[in-house]
Amino acid sequence: MSNFIKEILAKEEKKNYEGYWTFAHSKDLEWEHESFERKDEAIVAGRDIYPCGFVLGQLKYKDNMVYDVVNVEKLTFS
């Protein structure tokens, strides 16, 4: 791996994602998707993957680059 890529990855690991939005399938609640600065961006991305609905939540920094998901809301589409 090049030094440039290593530097980019190191910066991303240190980035604080508190306040960012993410989404998950409403049954398994695996918050594994990309995080977004704006709520509307997360809704568009979530709807592309889960067109019938999903849960949306905001990241809150806990400790040691671990985040809780707060402000969770369920979105459904017909």
Biopython code that builds the backbone (N, CA, C, O; Angstrom):
import numpy as np
from Bio.PDB.StructureBuilder import StructureBuilder

atoms = [
    (1, "MET", "N", (0.852, -1.172, 0.000)),
    (1, "MET", "CA", (0.000, 0.000, 0.000)),
    (1, "MET", "C", (0.897, 1.235, 0.000)),
    (1, "MET", "O", (1.883, 1.296, 0.735)),
    (2, "SER", "N", (0.552, 2.205, -0.819)),
    (2, "SER", "CA", (1.373, 3.411, -0.919)),
    (2, "SER", "C", (1.247, 4.267, 0.341)),
    (2, "SER", "O", (0.277, 4.160, 1.091)),
    (3, "ASN", "N", (2.245, 5.114, 0.550)),
    (3, "ASN", "CA", (2.222, 6.015, 1.702)),
    (3, "ASN", "C", (1.050, 6.981, 1.618)),
    (3, "ASN", "O", (0.457, 7.338, 2.637)),
    (4, "PHE", "N", (0.716, 7.405, 0.398)),
    (4, "PHE", "CA", (-0.406, 8.322, 0.206)),
    (4, "PHE", "C", (-1.698, 7.697, 0.710)),
    (4, "PHE", "O", (-2.456, 8.337, 1.438)),
    (5, "ILE", "N", (-1.951, 6.457, 0.330)),
    (5, "ILE", "CA", (-3.174, 5.765, 0.758)),
    (5, "ILE", "C", (-3.160, 5.563, 2.273)),
    (5, "ILE", "O", (-4.192, 5.723, 2.925)),
    (6, "LYS", "N", (-2.023, 5.221, 2.831)),
    (6, "LYS", "CA", (-1.911, 5.053, 4.281)),
    (6, "LYS", "C", (-2.232, 6.356, 5.006)),
    (6, "LYS", "O", (-2.895, 6.343, 6.043)),
    (7, "GLU", "N", (-1.761, 7.487, 4.461)),
    (7, "GLU", "CA", (-2.041, 8.786, 5.078)),
    (7, "GLU", "C", (-3.531, 9.109, 5.026)),
    (7, "GLU", "O", (-4.090, 9.617, 5.997)),
    (8, "ILE", "N", (-4.172, 8.818, 3.903)),
    (8, "ILE", "CA", (-5.614, 9.069, 3.760)),
    (8, "ILE", "C", (-6.384, 8.213, 4.764)),
    (8, "ILE", "O", (-7.278, 8.711, 5.448)),
    (9, "LEU", "N", (-6.042, 6.934, 4.853)),
    (9, "LEU", "CA", (-6.730, 6.039, 5.782)),
    (9, "LEU", "C", (-6.528, 6.480, 7.226)),
    (9, "LEU", "O", (-7.462, 6.408, 8.024)),
    (10, "ALA", "N", (-5.342, 6.929, 7.573)),
    (10, "ALA", "CA", (-5.072, 7.392, 8.934)),
    (10, "ALA", "C", (-5.918, 8.614, 9.269)),
    (10, "ALA", "O", (-6.419, 8.732, 10.387)),
    (11, "LYS", "N", (-6.082, 9.523, 8.311)),
    (11, "LYS", "CA", (-6.916, 10.715, 8.531)),
    (11, "LYS", "C", (-8.374, 10.312, 8.719)),
    (11, "LYS", "O", (-9.064, 10.862, 9.577)),
    (12, "GLU", "N", (-8.845, 9.360, 7.927)),
    (12, "GLU", "CA", (-10.235, 8.916, 8.033)),
    (12, "GLU", "C", (-10.491, 8.250, 9.381)),
    (12, "GLU", "O", (-11.562, 8.425, 9.961)),
    (13, "GLU", "N", (-9.525, 7.492, 9.882)),
    (13, "GLU", "CA", (-9.695, 6.816, 11.170)),
    (13, "GLU", "C", (-9.828, 7.830, 12.302)),
    (13, "GLU", "O", (-10.502, 7.557, 13.296)),
    (14, "LYS", "N", (-9.199, 8.991, 12.165)),
    (14, "LYS", "CA", (-9.232, 10.002, 13.217)),
    (14, "LYS", "C", (-10.427, 10.941, 13.076)),
    (14, "LYS", "O", (-10.698, 11.729, 13.982)),
    (15, "LYS", "N", (-11.132, 10.872, 11.975)),
    (15, "LYS", "CA", (-12.252, 11.776, 11.740)),
    (15, "LYS", "C", (-13.376, 11.478, 12.734)),
    (15, "LYS", "O", (-13.691, 10.320, 13.008)),
    (16, "ASN", "N", (-13.961, 12.524, 13.257)),
    (16, "ASN", "CA", (-15.057, 12.371, 14.206)),
    (16, "ASN", "C", (-16.376, 12.421, 13.440)),
    (16, "ASN", "O", (-16.682, 13.426, 12.797)),
    (17, "TYR", "N", (-17.145, 11.361, 13.503)),
    (17, "TYR", "CA", (-18.404, 11.263, 12.775)),
    (17, "TYR", "C", (-19.620, 11.591, 13.647)),
    (17, "TYR", "O", (-20.754, 11.332, 13.244)),
    (18, "GLU", "N", (-19.398, 12.149, 14.819)),
    (18, "GLU", "CA", (-20.532, 12.495, 15.679)),
    (18, "GLU", "C", (-21.446, 13.480, 14.952)),
    (18, "GLU", "O", (-20.989, 14.460, 14.365)),
    (19, "GLY", "N", (-22.736, 13.196, 15.008)),
    (19, "GLY", "CA", (-23.710, 14.039, 14.340)),
    (19, "GLY", "C", (-24.038, 13.595, 12.924)),
    (19, "GLY", "O", (-25.009, 14.066, 12.332)),
    (20, "TYR", "N", (-23.237, 12.695, 12.381)),
    (20, "TYR", "CA", (-23.509, 12.174, 11.038)),
    (20, "TYR", "C", (-24.693, 11.216, 11.110)),
    (20, "TYR", "O", (-25.040, 10.732, 12.187)),
    (21, "TRP", "N", (-25.307, 10.947, 9.976)),
    (21, "TRP", "CA", (-26.482, 10.080, 9.885)),
    (21, "TRP", "C", (-26.133, 8.788, 9.166)),
    (21, "TRP", "O", (-25.302, 8.776, 8.258)),
    (22, "THR", "N", (-26.768, 7.709, 9.574)),
    (22, "THR", "CA", (-26.602, 6.418, 8.923)),
    (22, "THR", "C", (-27.944, 5.696, 8.920)),
    (22, "THR", "O", (-28.923, 6.198, 9.473)),
    (23, "PHE", "N", (-27.991, 4.528, 8.303)),
    (23, "PHE", "CA", (-29.249, 3.795, 8.206)),
    (23, "PHE", "C", (-28.990, 2.304, 8.286)),
    (23, "PHE", "O", (-27.858, 1.843, 8.135)),
    (24, "ALA", "N", (-30.063, 1.553, 8.529)),
    (24, "ALA", "CA", (-29.972, 0.094, 8.625)),
    (24, "ALA", "C", (-31.318, -0.515, 8.267)),
    (24, "ALA", "O", (-32.348, 0.159, 8.290)),
    (25, "HIS", "N", (-31.290, -1.795, 7.938)),
    (25, "HIS", "CA", (-32.537, -2.527, 7.724)),
    (25, "HIS", "C", (-33.288, -2.539, 9.044)),
    (25, "HIS", "O", (-32.683, -2.704, 10.103)),
    (26, "SER", "N", (-34.584, -2.368, 8.990)),
    (26, "SER", "CA", (-35.355, -2.224, 10.233)),
    (26, "SER", "C", (-35.460, -3.505, 11.062)),
    (26, "SER", "O", (-35.859, -3.445, 12.225)),
    (27, "LYS", "N", (-35.114, -4.653, 10.494)),
    (27, "LYS", "CA", (-35.186, -5.897, 11.270)),
    (27, "LYS", "C", (-33.861, -6.251, 11.925)),
    (27, "LYS", "O", (-33.843, -6.643, 13.091)),
    (28, "ASP", "N", (-32.742, -6.122, 11.201)),
    (28, "ASP", "CA", (-31.470, -6.570, 11.774)),
    (28, "ASP", "C", (-30.696, -5.460, 12.484)),
    (28, "ASP", "O", (-29.804, -5.749, 13.283)),
    (29, "LEU", "N", (-31.021, -4.199, 12.207)),
    (29, "LEU", "CA", (-30.370, -3.046, 12.839)),
    (29, "LEU", "C", (-28.845, -3.127, 12.829)),
    (29, "LEU", "O", (-28.196, -2.813, 13.827)),
    (30, "GLU", "N", (-28.281, -3.543, 11.712)),
    (30, "GLU", "CA", (-26.830, -3.549, 11.572)),
    (30, "GLU", "C", (-26.424, -2.238, 10.911)),
    (30, "GLU", "O", (-26.607, -2.047, 9.709)),
    (31, "TRP", "N", (-25.873, -1.349, 11.712)),
    (31, "TRP", "CA", (-25.517, 0.000, 11.269)),
    (31, "TRP", "C", (-24.189, -0.033, 10.540)),
    (31, "TRP", "O", (-23.211, 0.554, 11.002)),
    (32, "GLU", "N", (-24.146, -0.713, 9.409)),
    (32, "GLU", "CA", (-22.883, -0.938, 8.714)),
    (32, "GLU", "C", (-22.709, -0.065, 7.477)),
    (32, "GLU", "O", (-21.699, -0.173, 6.782)),
    (33, "HIS", "N", (-23.660, 0.781, 7.202)),
    (33, "HIS", "CA", (-23.599, 1.595, 5.995)),
    (33, "HIS", "C", (-22.808, 2.878, 6.215)),
    (33, "HIS", "O", (-22.555, 3.293, 7.346)),
    (34, "GLU", "N", (-22.438, 3.475, 5.129)),
    (34, "GLU", "CA", (-21.715, 4.740, 5.149)),
    (34, "GLU", "C", (-22.457, 5.782, 5.986)),
    (34, "GLU", "O", (-23.681, 5.731, 6.106)),
    (35, "SER", "N", (-21.722, 6.712, 6.555)),
    (35, "SER", "CA", (-22.368, 7.790, 7.309)),
    (35, "SER", "C", (-22.377, 9.052, 6.449)),
    (35, "SER", "O", (-21.511, 9.255, 5.597)),
    (36, "PHE", "N", (-23.373, 9.888, 6.696)),
    (36, "PHE", "CA", (-23.583, 11.086, 5.888)),
    (36, "PHE", "C", (-23.710, 12.304, 6.791)),
    (36, "PHE", "O", (-24.299, 12.225, 7.869)),
    (37, "GLU", "N", (-23.156, 13.433, 6.352)),
    (37, "GLU", "CA", (-23.241, 14.662, 7.138)),
    (37, "GLU", "C", (-24.674, 15.146, 7.272)),
    (37, "GLU", "O", (-25.072, 15.645, 8.325)),
    (38, "ARG", "N", (-25.441, 14.999, 6.212)),
    (38, "ARG", "CA", (-26.811, 15.512, 6.216)),
    (38, "ARG", "C", (-27.821, 14.367, 6.231)),
    (38, "ARG", "O", (-27.623, 13.326, 5.605)),
    (39, "LYS", "N", (-28.893, 14.591, 6.957)),
    (39, "LYS", "CA", (-29.956, 13.594, 7.101)),
    (39, "LYS", "C", (-30.573, 13.250, 5.749)),
    (39, "LYS", "O", (-30.828, 12.080, 5.463)),
    (40, "ASP", "N", (-30.814, 14.262, 4.918)),
    (40, "ASP", "CA", (-31.438, 14.006, 3.623)),
    (40, "ASP", "C", (-30.572, 13.137, 2.722)),
    (40, "ASP", "O", (-31.099, 12.361, 1.925)),
    (41, "GLU", "N", (-29.251, 13.254, 2.835)),
    (41, "GLU", "CA", (-28.343, 12.399, 2.056)),
    (41, "GLU", "C", (-28.468, 10.942, 2.496)),
    (41, "GLU", "O", (-28.471, 10.033, 1.666)),
    (42, "ALA", "N", (-28.570, 10.729, 3.804)),
    (42, "ALA", "CA", (-28.720, 9.367, 4.332)),
    (42, "ALA", "C", (-30.052, 8.770, 3.902)),
    (42, "ALA", "O", (-30.125, 7.576, 3.610)),
    (43, "ILE", "N", (-31.101, 9.577, 3.859)),
    (43, "ILE", "CA", (-32.405, 9.077, 3.427)),
    (43, "ILE", "C", (-32.365, 8.638, 1.979)),
    (43, "ILE", "O", (-32.895, 7.579, 1.643)),
    (44, "VAL", "N", (-31.750, 9.427, 1.115)),
    (44, "VAL", "CA", (-31.644, 9.061, -0.301)),
    (44, "VAL", "C", (-30.857, 7.762, -0.468)),
    (44, "VAL", "O", (-31.272, 6.878, -1.216)),
    (45, "ALA", "N", (-29.731, 7.644, 0.220)),
    (45, "ALA", "CA", (-28.909, 6.432, 0.126)),
    (45, "ALA", "C", (-29.642, 5.222, 0.697)),
    (45, "ALA", "O", (-29.587, 4.135, 0.121)),
    (46, "GLY", "N", (-30.326, 5.401, 1.823)),
    (46, "GLY", "CA", (-31.068, 4.299, 2.426)),
    (46, "GLY", "C", (-32.197, 3.821, 1.537)),
    (46, "GLY", "O", (-32.460, 2.622, 1.436)),
    (47, "ARG", "N", (-32.852, 4.751, 0.905)),
    (47, "ARG", "CA", (-33.982, 4.389, 0.032)),
    (47, "ARG", "C", (-33.511, 3.629, -1.201)),
    (47, "ARG", "O", (-34.245, 2.793, -1.728)),
    (48, "ASP", "N", (-32.298, 3.907, -1.666)),
    (48, "ASP", "CA", (-31.735, 3.157, -2.796)),
    (48, "ASP", "C", (-31.526, 1.693, -2.439)),
    (48, "ASP", "O", (-31.728, 0.811, -3.274)),
    (49, "ILE", "N", (-31.121, 1.433, -1.201)),
    (49, "ILE", "CA", (-30.832, 0.061, -0.767)),
    (49, "ILE", "C", (-32.080, -0.633, -0.226)),
    (49, "ILE", "O", (-32.306, -1.813, -0.492)),
    (50, "TYR", "N", (-32.882, 0.104, 0.531)),
    (50, "TYR", "CA", (-34.091, -0.446, 1.146)),
    (50, "TYR", "C", (-35.310, 0.364, 0.686)),
    (50, "TYR", "O", (-35.795, 1.218, 1.427)),
    (51, "PRO", "N", (-35.806, 0.105, -0.524)),
    (51, "PRO", "CA", (-36.880, 0.935, -1.087)),
    (51, "PRO", "C", (-38.201, 0.895, -0.306)),
    (51, "PRO", "O", (-39.015, 1.808, -0.443)),
    (52, "CYS", "N", (-38.429, -0.135, 0.502)),
    (52, "CYS", "CA", (-39.684, -0.222, 1.266)),
    (52, "CYS", "C", (-39.589, 0.479, 2.620)),
    (52, "CYS", "O", (-40.614, 0.794, 3.225)),
    (53, "GLY", "N", (-38.377, 0.726, 3.097)),
    (53, "GLY", "CA", (-38.201, 1.405, 4.366)),
    (53, "GLY", "C", (-36.974, 0.924, 5.112)),
    (53, "GLY", "O", (-36.379, -0.098, 4.769)),
    (54, "PHE", "N", (-36.606, 1.671, 6.134)),
    (54, "PHE", "CA", (-35.408, 1.386, 6.924)),
    (54, "PHE", "C", (-35.452, 2.243, 8.174)),
    (54, "PHE", "O", (-36.367, 3.047, 8.348)),
    (55, "VAL", "N", (-34.473, 2.077, 9.039)),
    (55, "VAL", "CA", (-34.343, 2.948, 10.192)),
    (55, "VAL", "C", (-33.159, 3.883, 9.960)),
    (55, "VAL", "O", (-32.151, 3.512, 9.360)),
    (56, "LEU", "N", (-33.316, 5.085, 10.448)),
    (56, "LEU", "CA", (-32.325, 6.132, 10.267)),
    (56, "LEU", "C", (-31.870, 6.564, 11.645)),
    (56, "LEU", "O", (-32.691, 6.663, 12.557)),
    (57, "GLY", "N", (-30.589, 6.823, 11.820)),
    (57, "GLY", "CA", (-30.107, 7.253, 13.124)),
    (57, "GLY", "C", (-28.898, 8.150, 13.012)),
    (57, "GLY", "O", (-28.228, 8.207, 11.981)),
    (58, "GLN", "N", (-28.637, 8.851, 14.102)),
    (58, "GLN", "CA", (-27.531, 9.797, 14.154)),
    (58, "GLN", "C", (-26.433, 9.235, 15.052)),
    (58, "GLN", "O", (-26.720, 8.649, 16.095)),
    (59, "LEU", "N", (-25.181, 9.414, 14.648)),
    (59, "LEU", "CA", (-24.049, 8.877, 15.396)),
    (59, "LEU", "C", (-23.679, 9.783, 16.560)),
    (59, "LEU", "O", (-23.628, 11.006, 16.426)),
    (60, "LYS", "N", (-23.422, 9.156, 17.707)),
    (60, "LYS", "CA", (-22.966, 9.877, 18.900)),
    (60, "LYS", "C", (-21.703, 9.189, 19.389)),
    (60, "LYS", "O", (-21.714, 7.994, 19.687)),
    (61, "TYR", "N", (-20.612, 9.946, 19.470)),
    (61, "TYR", "CA", (-19.321, 9.386, 19.892)),
    (61, "TYR", "C", (-19.404, 8.862, 21.315)),
    (61, "TYR", "O", (-19.885, 9.541, 22.222)),
    (62, "LYS", "N", (-18.923, 7.637, 21.489)),
    (62, "LYS", "CA", (-18.950, 7.011, 22.805)),
    (62, "LYS", "C", (-17.542, 7.011, 23.405)),
    (62, "LYS", "O", (-17.287, 7.685, 24.402)),
    (63, "ASP", "N", (-16.640, 6.256, 22.795)),
    (63, "ASP", "CA", (-15.276, 6.151, 23.314)),
    (63, "ASP", "C", (-14.432, 5.360, 22.325)),
    (63, "ASP", "O", (-14.914, 4.403, 21.719)),
    (64, "ASN", "N", (-13.180, 5.755, 22.163)),
    (64, "ASN", "CA", (-12.217, 4.988, 21.378)),
    (64, "ASN", "C", (-12.748, 4.649, 19.976)),
    (64, "ASN", "O", (-12.688, 3.501, 19.538)),
    (65, "MET", "N", (-13.264, 5.664, 19.289)),
    (65, "MET", "CA", (-13.804, 5.532, 17.931)),
    (65, "MET", "C", (-15.006, 4.584, 17.856)),
    (65, "MET", "O", (-15.254, 3.973, 16.817)),
    (66, "VAL", "N", (-15.737, 4.467, 18.943)),
    (66, "VAL", "CA", (-16.974, 3.693, 18.985)),
    (66, "VAL", "C", (-18.132, 4.689, 19.082)),
    (66, "VAL", "O", (-18.069, 5.667, 19.826)),
    (67, "TYR", "N", (-19.181, 4.420, 18.319)),
    (67, "TYR", "CA", (-20.325, 5.330, 18.283)),
    (67, "TYR", "C", (-21.605, 4.588, 18.670)),
    (67, "TYR", "O", (-21.781, 3.412, 18.350)),
    (68, "ASP", "N", (-22.478, 5.292, 19.355)),
    (68, "ASP", "CA", (-23.845, 4.831, 19.570)),
    (68, "ASP", "C", (-24.699, 5.465, 18.484)),
    (68, "ASP", "O", (-24.320, 6.481, 17.900)),
    (69, "VAL", "N", (-25.850, 4.864, 18.215)),
    (69, "VAL", "CA", (-26.786, 5.442, 17.269)),
    (69, "VAL", "C", (-27.971, 5.973, 18.069)),
    (69, "VAL", "O", (-28.625, 5.225, 18.796)),
    (70, "VAL", "N", (-28.240, 7.263, 17.929)),
    (70, "VAL", "CA", (-29.306, 7.932, 18.673)),
    (70, "VAL", "C", (-30.270, 8.587, 17.692)),
    (70, "VAL", "O", (-30.038, 8.577, 16.484)),
    (71, "ASN", "N", (-31.333, 9.146, 18.207)),
    (71, "ASN", "CA", (-32.339, 9.811, 17.368)),
    (71, "ASN", "C", (-32.838, 8.886, 16.253)),
    (71, "ASN", "O", (-32.987, 9.301, 15.103)),
    (72, "VAL", "N", (-33.085, 7.653, 16.609)),
    (72, "VAL", "CA", (-33.476, 6.640, 15.632)),
    (72, "VAL", "C", (-34.952, 6.843, 15.243)),
    (72, "VAL", "O", (-35.819, 7.038, 16.095)),
    (73, "GLU", "N", (-35.195, 6.792, 13.958)),
    (73, "GLU", "CA", (-36.570, 6.872, 13.464)),
    (73, "GLU", "C", (-36.774, 5.876, 12.327)),
    (73, "GLU", "O", (-35.872, 5.624, 11.529)),
    (74, "LYS", "N", (-37.953, 5.330, 12.275)),
    (74, "LYS", "CA", (-38.293, 4.351, 11.248)),
    (74, "LYS", "C", (-38.988, 5.060, 10.091)),
    (74, "LYS", "O", (-39.929, 5.829, 10.290)),
    (75, "LEU", "N", (-38.510, 4.791, 8.884)),
    (75, "LEU", "CA", (-39.093, 5.365, 7.675)),
    (75, "LEU", "C", (-39.666, 4.237, 6.820)),
    (75, "LEU", "O", (-38.989, 3.237, 6.583)),
    (76, "THR", "N", (-40.887, 4.387, 6.364)),
    (76, "THR", "CA", (-41.494, 3.397, 5.458)),
    (76, "THR", "C", (-42.009, 4.111, 4.225)),
    (76, "THR", "O", (-42.456, 5.256, 4.283)),
    (77, "PHE", "N", (-41.935, 3.410, 3.116)),
    (77, "PHE", "CA", (-42.379, 3.955, 1.831)),
    (77, "PHE", "C", (-43.307, 2.953, 1.168)),
    (77, "PHE", "O", (-43.126, 1.743, 1.302)),
    (78, "SER", "N", (-44.286, 3.456, 0.463)),
    (78, "SER", "CA", (-45.208, 2.535, -0.216)),
    (78, "SER", "C", (-44.990, 2.555, -1.712)),
    (78, "SER", "O", (-45.676, 1.843, -2.445)),
]
sb = StructureBuilder()
sb.init_structure("model")
sb.init_model(0)
sb.init_chain("A")
sb.init_seg("    ")
for serial, (resi, resn, name, xyz) in enumerate(atoms, 1):
    if name == "N":
        sb.init_residue(resn, " ", resi, " ")
    sb.init_atom(name, np.array(xyz, "f"), 0.0, 1.0, " ", f" {name:<3s}", serial, name[0])
structure = sb.get_structure()
